[in-house]
Amino acid sequence: MHHNQIIRVTKKFTFDMAHALYGYDGPCKNIHGHTYVLSVTLKGKAINDSHNPKNGMVIDFTDFKKIVKEWVIDVFDHSLVLNSNSPHGSIKEFKENFEKINNLPYQPSCENLLIDFLERIKTHLPQSVLINNIKLEETPTSFAEWYFEDNI
C-alpha cells in the first residue's frame, strides 16, 4: 500500500434552519427557512498501524459524524438564527415561544454561517486531519464554499 498518500474524505449533512438578515434590502430580511446541505471534506494520511483499530482510515466516519453533529447540526437544526446586533434578540415573545434561538454576533448569511461552522468543526478534529473544503448549500442552486488552499 501507498501509506504516504493524502486522502480526502467527505460527509454530507442535512438540516433545517430559519434565519433573518437584519438590515438587508430584500425579502430575506424577513424570517424564513431553508433545508441546508453541509458537505465537509477532510484530508490527511490513512493510519498505518495494524494495532490501531482505525488502521487504514484518515478518520473514522463515525467520529467525523459525531464532531459535526455535536458542534453544528445539534446546535443549528430546527433553530431560528438571528444577528445579535438586531432588535430581534430582545423580543420577549421570541424567547417565550421558541426553544432554539441562536443570537449570533454576525449577519447569518450563508457565507458567515459557513465560516462559523468551519471554526466549530476544526477545533475538534484530530491534529493529523485538516479541513480541505466545506460547502454550505442554502438552496438547491445557491451555496458558499471555503477551500484550504485559498486561505494559506
Secondary structure, 3 states (H helix, E strand, C coil): CCCCCEEEEEEEEEEEEEECCCCCCCHHHCCEEEEEEEEEEEEEECCCCCCCCCCCCCCCHHHHHHHHHHHHHHHHCCEEEEECCCHHHHCHHHHHHCCCEEEECCCCCHHHHHHHHHHHHHCCCCCCCEEEEEEEEEECCEEEEEEHHHHC
